[in-house]
Structure formats: structure tokens, C-alpha cells
Amino acid sequence: MDDKCIMENILLTTKGICDLYMHGTIESATPNVHTAMNTALSDSLCMQENIYKKMSAKGWYPSEKAEQQKIQQVKNKFSAQ
């Protein structure tokens, strides 16, 4: 397993953890549980961002800028509703 594959697996796992913490925060029954879940979510989102930045810097998570025309089309579509 190469470094890129390892980082992809770590990123996917971290995203899954963020999803679990988000639902835990939303569904928490007490303020203490809510605070604990929300703190864990925030920490996990920071980890996810750092992993993404490292992958992006190595060219392992390429992204493209959206064309202005496509952005405008989406804006028009949703503003008409």
C-alpha cells in the first residue's frame, strides 16, 4: 500500500467519523453530551482539513475551479424556485 492509498483511507475514515459526531451532536439528549460531541466534531473537522491540505499539496486530491457560467446557471436555477 502506497502513501497516497494510506492517506485516502485515513481521509475517508475521518470523514466517516465527522458524520458520526455530527449526528451525535444533533441527537444528543443532554447539554454535556452535546458539548462533548460538538467538540469531537470540531476536532475531527480540523483533522480532515489538515489531511486534505496535505493530500492536495502532493497532488493526490486535485480539484477544479467551477466555471463562472456553471455557477451562474445553478444560481439562476435555485433563485427561480
Buried (B, 14 or more C-beta within 10 A) or exposed (E): EEEEEEBBEBBEEBBEBBEEBBEBBEEBEEEEEBEBBBEBBEEBBEBBEEBBEBBEEEEBBEEEEEEEEEEEEEEEEEEEE
